[in-house]
Amino acid sequence: MADTAATEVSGLVEELSGASRRRRQEVAHTLALVARSRPETLLPHVDALVDALFRPEAQTRWEVLDALSAIAEKDPDSVTGAFDGAEASLFDDGSATVRLAAFVFLCRLGASSPERSDEVWPLIDEAIQCYHGDAEYRDMLAALLALAQGNASDATRKALAARVKFDSESGSGYIKSFSAEIVQALS
């Protein structure tokens, strides 16, 4: 049965590079669902997922980033090759959903080690400044909380605390409460 599932996943992964935009989106969605329940199933296919970050359609990219985020929680070493694709997606002008998925991926990757947190922090910091208050900002704050609770370096932890300090003291609504929770997690 495990061999059948692996063969099915391999077939789906191959379709990520197919000619049909619609089929790539459907396949990416299915792979994201697989990654949430069994991320280890996609480990042999990380390179193909990374390659799919450069497909033209937004849905394929955000679904693949979701899959890579799930894999990053289990095996962050395996997804470090997605850094450039995630960086490009983080500043996608056409899709807030792609930007958010890239942000979540980078936060999960950064939470895995002090060195990775230092590598991703400049991008995360820039994204916080660019998208502060946007519709997806609430979910970005949730990802930042996970970064704060992870294995970030002292330098990243201090920079993150400094970045959200004002909002934790003077913000309002969810921005103030999430920012305060982040500051508390960092102390």
PyRosetta script that sets phi, psi and omega in degrees:
from pyrosetta import init, pose_from_sequence

init()
pose = pose_from_sequence("MADTAATEVSGLVEELSGASRRRRQEVAHTLALVARSRPETLLPHVDALVDALFRPEAQTRWEVLDALSAIAEKDPDSVTGAFDGAEASLFDDGSATVRLAAFVFLCRLGASSPERSDEVWPLIDEAIQCYHGDAEYRDMLAALLALAQGNASDATRKALAARVKFDSESGSGYIKSFSAEIVQALS")
pose.set_psi(1, -40.8)
pose.set_omega(1, 179.2)
pose.set_phi(2, -62.5)
pose.set_psi(2, -38.1)
pose.set_omega(2, 178.3)
pose.set_phi(3, -64.3)
pose.set_psi(3, -37.9)
pose.set_omega(3, 178.3)
pose.set_phi(4, -63.7)
pose.set_psi(4, -44.9)
pose.set_omega(4, 179.3)
pose.set_phi(5, -63.2)
pose.set_psi(5, -42.2)
pose.set_omega(5, 179.5)
pose.set_phi(6, -64.3)
pose.set_psi(6, -38.7)
pose.set_omega(6, 178.1)
pose.set_phi(7, -66.1)
pose.set_psi(7, -41.4)
pose.set_omega(7, 178.0)
pose.set_phi(8, -62.5)
pose.set_psi(8, -44.7)
pose.set_omega(8, 178.7)
pose.set_phi(9, -62.0)
pose.set_psi(9, -43.3)
pose.set_omega(9, 178.7)
pose.set_phi(10, -59.1)
pose.set_psi(10, -42.0)
pose.set_omega(10, 177.9)
pose.set_phi(11, -63.8)
pose.set_psi(11, -41.3)
pose.set_omega(11, 178.2)
pose.set_phi(12, -64.4)
pose.set_psi(12, -43.5)
pose.set_omega(12, -179.2)
pose.set_phi(13, -60.2)
pose.set_psi(13, -40.2)
pose.set_omega(13, 178.0)
pose.set_phi(14, -59.6)
pose.set_psi(14, -35.1)
pose.set_omega(14, -178.9)
pose.set_phi(15, -71.4)
pose.set_psi(15, -14.1)
pose.set_omega(15, 175.8)
pose.set_phi(16, -62.3)
pose.set_psi(16, -22.9)
pose.set_omega(16, 178.9)
pose.set_phi(17, -105.4)
pose.set_psi(17, 14.0)
pose.set_omega(17, 179.6)
pose.set_phi(18, -72.7)
pose.set_psi(18, 173.8)
pose.set_omega(18, -175.6)
pose.set_phi(19, -80.4)
pose.set_psi(19, -23.0)
pose.set_omega(19, -175.0)
pose.set_phi(20, -86.1)
pose.set_psi(20, 117.1)
pose.set_omega(20, 177.5)
pose.set_phi(21, -59.0)
pose.set_psi(21, -47.1)
pose.set_omega(21, -178.0)
pose.set_phi(22, -60.6)
pose.set_psi(22, -43.4)
pose.set_omega(22, -179.5)
pose.set_phi(23, -67.4)
pose.set_psi(23, -37.4)
pose.set_omega(23, 177.0)
pose.set_phi(24, -60.5)
pose.set_psi(24, -41.1)
pose.set_omega(24, 179.3)
pose.set_phi(25, -64.8)
pose.set_psi(25, -44.4)
pose.set_omega(25, 179.6)
pose.set_phi(26, -61.8)
pose.set_psi(26, -45.3)
pose.set_omega(26, -179.6)
pose.set_phi(27, -64.0)
pose.set_psi(27, -44.0)
pose.set_omega(27, 179.8)
pose.set_phi(28, -61.0)
pose.set_psi(28, -39.5)
pose.set_omega(28, 178.1)
pose.set_phi(29, -62.7)
pose.set_psi(29, -46.2)
pose.set_omega(29, 179.6)
pose.set_phi(30, -61.6)
pose.set_psi(30, -42.6)
pose.set_omega(30, -179.8)
pose.set_phi(31, -66.0)
pose.set_psi(31, -35.4)
pose.set_omega(31, 176.5)
pose.set_phi(32, -63.9)
pose.set_psi(32, -39.3)
pose.set_omega(32, 177.2)
pose.set_phi(33, -65.2)
pose.set_psi(33, -42.4)
pose.set_omega(33, 177.1)
pose.set_phi(34, -60.1)
pose.set_psi(34, -44.4)
pose.set_omega(34, -178.1)
pose.set_phi(35, -62.3)
pose.set_psi(35, -34.9)
pose.set_omega(35, 180.0)
pose.set_phi(36, -66.2)
pose.set_psi(36, -36.1)
pose.set_omega(36, -177.2)
pose.set_phi(37, -94.9)
pose.set_psi(37, -33.6)
pose.set_omega(37, -177.1)
pose.set_phi(38, -143.1)
pose.set_psi(38, 70.0)
pose.set_omega(38, -175.4)
pose.set_phi(39, -59.2)
pose.set_psi(39, -30.3)
pose.set_omega(39, -179.3)
pose.set_phi(40, -62.0)
pose.set_psi(40, -23.9)
pose.set_omega(40, 178.6)
pose.set_phi(41, -62.8)
pose.set_psi(41, -28.9)
pose.set_omega(41, -176.2)
pose.set_phi(42, -94.5)
pose.set_psi(42, -4.4)
pose.set_omega(42, -178.6)
pose.set_phi(43, -53.6)
pose.set_psi(43, -41.4)
pose.set_omega(43, 179.6)
pose.set_phi(44, -69.5)
pose.set_psi(44, -7.6)
pose.set_omega(44, -173.4)
pose.set_phi(45, -116.5)
pose.set_psi(45, 14.7)
pose.set_omega(45, -176.4)
pose.set_phi(46, -58.7)
pose.set_psi(46, -40.8)
pose.set_omega(46, -179.6)
pose.set_phi(47, -60.3)
pose.set_psi(47, -40.2)
pose.set_omega(47, 177.8)
pose.set_phi(48, -67.3)
pose.set_psi(48, -36.0)
pose.set_omega(48, 176.8)
pose.set_phi(49, -65.5)
pose.set_psi(49, -44.0)
pose.set_omega(49, 178.5)
pose.set_phi(50, -60.0)
pose.set_psi(50, -43.1)
pose.set_omega(50, 178.1)
pose.set_phi(51, -60.0)
pose.set_psi(51, -36.8)
pose.set_omega(51, -178.3)
pose.set_phi(52, -69.6)
pose.set_psi(52, -12.8)
pose.set_omega(52, 176.8)
pose.set_phi(53, -66.6)
pose.set_psi(53, -9.5)
pose.set_omega(53, -178.9)
pose.set_phi(54, -109.5)
pose.set_psi(54, 19.4)
pose.set_omega(54, 174.1)
pose.set_phi(55, -75.9)
pose.set_psi(55, 152.3)
pose.set_omega(55, -175.0)
pose.set_phi(56, -71.6)
pose.set_psi(56, -27.9)
pose.set_omega(56, -175.0)
pose.set_phi(57, -85.9)
pose.set_psi(57, 137.1)
pose.set_omega(57, -175.9)
pose.set_phi(58, -62.3)
pose.set_psi(58, -42.8)
pose.set_omega(58, -174.8)
pose.set_phi(59, -61.0)
pose.set_psi(59, -41.1)
pose.set_omega(59, 178.1)
pose.set_phi(60, -58.5)
pose.set_psi(60, -43.9)
pose.set_omega(60, -177.5)
pose.set_phi(61, -66.6)
pose.set_psi(61, -43.7)
pose.set_omega(61, -178.0)
pose.set_phi(62, -71.2)
pose.set_psi(62, -35.2)
pose.set_omega(62, 177.8)
pose.set_phi(63, -65.9)
pose.set_psi(63, -41.3)
pose.set_omega(63, 178.2)
pose.set_phi(64, -65.6)
pose.set_psi(64, -41.1)
pose.set_omega(64, 176.3)
pose.set_phi(65, -62.2)
pose.set_psi(65, -38.0)
pose.set_omega(65, 175.4)
pose.set_phi(66, -61.4)
pose.set_psi(66, -43.2)
pose.set_omega(66, 178.1)
pose.set_phi(67, -62.8)
pose.set_psi(67, -45.3)
pose.set_omega(67, 179.5)
pose.set_phi(68, -63.9)
pose.set_psi(68, -34.1)
pose.set_omega(68, 176.6)
pose.set_phi(69, -63.8)
pose.set_psi(69, -42.1)
pose.set_omega(69, 178.3)
pose.set_phi(70, -64.7)
pose.set_psi(70, -40.4)
pose.set_omega(70, 178.1)
pose.set_phi(71, -65.8)
pose.set_psi(71, -39.3)
pose.set_omega(71, -179.1)
pose.set_phi(72, -59.0)
pose.set_psi(72, -31.7)
pose.set_omega(72, 178.4)
pose.set_phi(73, -68.4)
pose.set_psi(73, -31.2)
pose.set_omega(73, -178.7)
pose.set_phi(74, -92.4)
pose.set_psi(74, -40.4)
pose.set_omega(74, -173.9)
pose.set_phi(75, -146.8)
pose.set_psi(75, 76.4)
pose.set_omega(75, -175.4)
pose.set_phi(76, -61.7)
pose.set_psi(76, -29.4)
pose.set_omega(76, 179.4)
pose.set_phi(77, -60.3)
pose.set_psi(77, -32.2)
pose.set_omega(77, -174.8)
pose.set_phi(78, -73.3)
pose.set_psi(78, -18.6)
pose.set_omega(78, -173.9)
pose.set_phi(79, -111.0)
pose.set_psi(79, 10.7)
pose.set_omega(79, -179.0)
pose.set_phi(80, -63.5)
pose.set_psi(80, -23.8)
pose.set_omega(80, 177.5)
pose.set_phi(81, -67.9)
pose.set_psi(81, -10.7)
pose.set_omega(81, 179.9)
pose.set_phi(82, -85.3)
pose.set_psi(82, -1.4)
pose.set_omega(82, -174.6)
pose.set_phi(83, -56.4)
pose.set_psi(83, -50.0)
pose.set_omega(83, -177.5)
pose.set_phi(84, -64.0)
pose.set_psi(84, -42.0)
pose.set_omega(84, 178.2)
pose.set_phi(85, -65.3)
pose.set_psi(85, -37.9)
pose.set_omega(85, 177.4)
pose.set_phi(86, -67.0)
pose.set_psi(86, -39.6)
pose.set_omega(86, 177.9)
pose.set_phi(87, -61.1)
pose.set_psi(87, -45.3)
pose.set_omega(87, 178.5)
pose.set_phi(88, -61.8)
pose.set_psi(88, -40.0)
pose.set_omega(88, -179.3)
pose.set_phi(89, -70.9)
pose.set_psi(89, -29.7)
pose.set_omega(89, -178.5)
pose.set_phi(90, -61.5)
pose.set_psi(90, -26.6)
pose.set_omega(90, -178.2)
pose.set_phi(91, -117.1)
pose.set_psi(91, 29.7)
pose.set_omega(91, 177.5)
pose.set_phi(92, -65.9)
pose.set_psi(92, 118.6)
pose.set_omega(92, -178.3)
pose.set_phi(93, -70.7)
pose.set_psi(93, -21.7)
pose.set_omega(93, -171.5)
pose.set_phi(94, -96.6)
pose.set_psi(94, -11.1)
pose.set_omega(94, -173.3)
pose.set_phi(95, -146.9)
pose.set_psi(95, 113.5)
pose.set_omega(95, 175.0)
pose.set_phi(96, -66.2)
pose.set_psi(96, -32.1)
pose.set_omega(96, -179.8)
pose.set_phi(97, -66.7)
pose.set_psi(97, -39.2)
pose.set_omega(97, 176.2)
pose.set_phi(98, -65.0)
pose.set_psi(98, -44.2)
pose.set_omega(98, 179.4)
pose.set_phi(99, -59.2)
pose.set_psi(99, -45.1)
pose.set_omega(99, -179.8)
pose.set_phi(100, -63.7)
pose.set_psi(100, -44.5)
pose.set_omega(100, 179.9)
pose.set_phi(101, -61.1)
pose.set_psi(101, -38.9)
pose.set_omega(101, 177.7)
pose.set_phi(102, -66.3)
pose.set_psi(102, -41.7)
pose.set_omega(102, 179.4)
pose.set_phi(103, -61.1)
pose.set_psi(103, -46.8)
pose.set_omega(103, 179.6)
pose.set_phi(104, -61.0)
pose.set_psi(104, -45.3)
pose.set_omega(104, 178.5)
pose.set_phi(105, -57.5)
pose.set_psi(105, -48.7)
pose.set_omega(105, -178.1)
pose.set_phi(106, -63.8)
pose.set_psi(106, -37.4)
pose.set_omega(106, 176.7)
pose.set_phi(107, -65.2)
pose.set_psi(107, -42.3)
pose.set_omega(107, 178.9)
pose.set_phi(108, -65.6)
pose.set_psi(108, -41.3)
pose.set_omega(108, 177.6)
pose.set_phi(109, -63.6)
pose.set_psi(109, -44.0)
pose.set_omega(109, 179.9)
pose.set_phi(110, -65.2)
pose.set_psi(110, -30.8)
pose.set_omega(110, -180.0)
pose.set_phi(111, -72.2)
pose.set_psi(111, -11.0)
pose.set_omega(111, -174.0)
pose.set_phi(112, -83.0)
pose.set_psi(112, -21.9)
pose.set_omega(112, 178.7)
pose.set_phi(113, -164.5)
pose.set_psi(113, 154.9)
pose.set_omega(113, 177.5)
pose.set_phi(114, -58.5)
pose.set_psi(114, -40.6)
pose.set_omega(114, -178.7)
pose.set_phi(115, -65.0)
pose.set_psi(115, -42.9)
pose.set_omega(115, 179.4)
pose.set_phi(116, -68.3)
pose.set_psi(116, -35.2)
pose.set_omega(116, 178.7)
pose.set_phi(117, -63.2)
pose.set_psi(117, -39.2)
pose.set_omega(117, 177.6)
pose.set_phi(118, -66.4)
pose.set_psi(118, -34.6)
pose.set_omega(118, 179.5)
pose.set_phi(119, -69.6)
pose.set_psi(119, -41.4)
pose.set_omega(119, -175.9)
pose.set_phi(120, -85.6)
pose.set_psi(120, -21.6)
pose.set_omega(120, -173.0)
pose.set_phi(121, -54.6)
pose.set_psi(121, -46.4)
pose.set_omega(121, -178.8)
pose.set_phi(122, -57.7)
pose.set_psi(122, -36.5)
pose.set_omega(122, 177.8)
pose.set_phi(123, -70.4)
pose.set_psi(123, -44.0)
pose.set_omega(123, 179.2)
pose.set_phi(124, -62.1)
pose.set_psi(124, -44.2)
pose.set_omega(124, 179.8)
pose.set_phi(125, -60.4)
pose.set_psi(125, -44.3)
pose.set_omega(125, 179.1)
pose.set_phi(126, -63.8)
pose.set_psi(126, -40.3)
pose.set_omega(126, 179.8)
pose.set_phi(127, -65.9)
pose.set_psi(127, -38.5)
pose.set_omega(127, 177.2)
pose.set_phi(128, -58.1)
pose.set_psi(128, -45.1)
pose.set_omega(128, -179.4)
pose.set_phi(129, -67.0)
pose.set_psi(129, -38.4)
pose.set_omega(129, -178.0)
pose.set_phi(130, -71.9)
pose.set_psi(130, -38.5)
pose.set_omega(130, -169.1)
pose.set_phi(131, -112.0)
pose.set_psi(131, 10.1)
pose.set_omega(131, 179.3)
pose.set_phi(132, -54.5)
pose.set_psi(132, 123.2)
pose.set_omega(132, 177.6)
pose.set_phi(133, 87.4)
pose.set_psi(133, -8.9)
pose.set_omega(133, 176.8)
pose.set_phi(134, -66.8)
pose.set_psi(134, 167.8)
pose.set_omega(134, -176.8)
pose.set_phi(135, -56.6)
pose.set_psi(135, -35.4)
pose.set_omega(135, -177.8)
pose.set_phi(136, -85.7)
pose.set_psi(136, 0.2)
pose.set_omega(136, -173.9)
pose.set_phi(137, -63.6)
pose.set_psi(137, -33.1)
pose.set_omega(137, 178.1)
pose.set_phi(138, -58.8)
pose.set_psi(138, -46.2)
pose.set_omega(138, 179.1)
pose.set_phi(139, -68.7)
pose.set_psi(139, -30.8)
pose.set_omega(139, 175.4)
pose.set_phi(140, -64.4)
pose.set_psi(140, -40.9)
pose.set_omega(140, 178.3)
pose.set_phi(141, -63.4)
pose.set_psi(141, -37.4)
pose.set_omega(141, 176.7)
pose.set_phi(142, -62.7)
pose.set_psi(142, -40.4)
pose.set_omega(142, 177.5)
pose.set_phi(143, -66.9)
pose.set_psi(143, -37.1)
pose.set_omega(143, 177.1)
pose.set_phi(144, -64.6)
pose.set_psi(144, -36.4)
pose.set_omega(144, 177.5)
pose.set_phi(145, -62.5)
pose.set_psi(145, -41.6)
pose.set_omega(145, 177.6)
pose.set_phi(146, -63.9)
pose.set_psi(146, -38.2)
pose.set_omega(146, 175.7)
pose.set_phi(147, -62.6)
pose.set_psi(147, -44.4)
pose.set_omega(147, 180.0)
pose.set_phi(148, -62.4)
pose.set_psi(148, -33.3)
pose.set_omega(148, -178.9)
pose.set_phi(149, -86.0)
pose.set_psi(149, -6.7)
pose.set_omega(149, -177.4)
pose.set_phi(150, -89.4)
pose.set_psi(150, -155.9)
pose.set_omega(150, -173.4)
pose.set_phi(151, -101.2)
pose.set_psi(151, 49.9)
pose.set_omega(151, -179.6)
pose.set_phi(152, -77.1)
pose.set_psi(152, 155.8)
pose.set_omega(152, 178.7)
pose.set_phi(153, -70.4)
pose.set_psi(153, 163.6)
pose.set_omega(153, 176.4)
pose.set_phi(154, -61.2)
pose.set_psi(154, -39.5)
pose.set_omega(154, -179.7)
pose.set_phi(155, -63.7)
pose.set_psi(155, -43.7)
pose.set_omega(155, 178.6)
pose.set_phi(156, -66.4)
pose.set_psi(156, -41.9)
pose.set_omega(156, 179.9)
pose.set_phi(157, -60.5)
pose.set_psi(157, -43.6)
pose.set_omega(157, 178.9)
pose.set_phi(158, -65.9)
pose.set_psi(158, -42.6)
pose.set_omega(158, -179.9)
pose.set_phi(159, -65.6)
pose.set_psi(159, -40.2)
pose.set_omega(159, 178.0)
pose.set_phi(160, -65.1)
pose.set_psi(160, -43.8)
pose.set_omega(160, 178.4)
pose.set_phi(161, -60.4)
pose.set_psi(161, -43.6)
pose.set_omega(161, 179.0)
pose.set_phi(162, -64.0)
pose.set_psi(162, -37.2)
pose.set_omega(162, -178.3)
pose.set_phi(163, -66.2)
pose.set_psi(163, -37.9)
pose.set_omega(163, -175.1)
pose.set_phi(164, -101.6)
pose.set_psi(164, -1.0)
pose.set_omega(164, -176.5)
pose.set_phi(165, -57.5)
pose.set_psi(165, -48.7)
pose.set_omega(165, -178.1)
pose.set_phi(166, -58.4)
pose.set_psi(166, -47.4)
pose.set_omega(166, -179.6)
pose.set_phi(167, -64.2)
pose.set_psi(167, -32.9)
pose.set_omega(167, -179.7)
pose.set_phi(168, -69.3)
pose.set_psi(168, -24.7)
pose.set_omega(168, -179.0)
pose.set_phi(169, -100.3)
pose.set_psi(169, -37.4)
pose.set_omega(169, -170.3)
pose.set_phi(170, -120.8)
pose.set_psi(170, -3.9)
pose.set_omega(170, -179.9)
pose.set_phi(171, -72.4)
pose.set_psi(171, -171.3)
pose.set_omega(171, 176.4)
pose.set_phi(172, -142.6)
pose.set_psi(172, 161.4)
pose.set_omega(172, 175.7)
pose.set_phi(173, 59.0)
pose.set_psi(173, -143.6)
pose.set_omega(173, -175.8)
pose.set_phi(174, -63.4)
pose.set_psi(174, -30.5)
pose.set_omega(174, -179.7)
pose.set_phi(175, -63.6)
pose.set_psi(175, -44.4)
pose.set_omega(175, 179.8)
pose.set_phi(176, -66.3)
pose.set_psi(176, -46.7)
pose.set_omega(176, -175.6)
pose.set_phi(177, -67.6)
pose.set_psi(177, -43.7)
pose.set_omega(177, 177.2)
pose.set_phi(178, -64.1)
pose.set_psi(178, -42.7)
pose.set_omega(178, -179.1)
pose.set_phi(179, -62.7)
pose.set_psi(179, -41.5)
pose.set_omega(179, 177.1)
pose.set_phi(180, -62.6)
pose.set_psi(180, -39.4)
pose.set_omega(180, 179.3)
pose.set_phi(181, -66.1)
pose.set_psi(181, -37.3)
pose.set_omega(181, 177.6)
pose.set_phi(182, -65.0)
pose.set_psi(182, -47.4)
pose.set_omega(182, 178.7)
pose.set_phi(183, -58.9)
pose.set_psi(183, -42.2)
pose.set_omega(183, 179.5)
pose.set_phi(184, -64.0)
pose.set_psi(184, -41.1)
pose.set_omega(184, 179.4)
pose.set_phi(185, -64.6)
pose.set_psi(185, -27.7)
pose.set_omega(185, -178.6)
pose.set_phi(186, -84.3)
pose.set_psi(186, -15.4)
pose.set_omega(186, -176.2)
pose.set_phi(187, -90.5)
pose.dump_pdb("model.pdb")
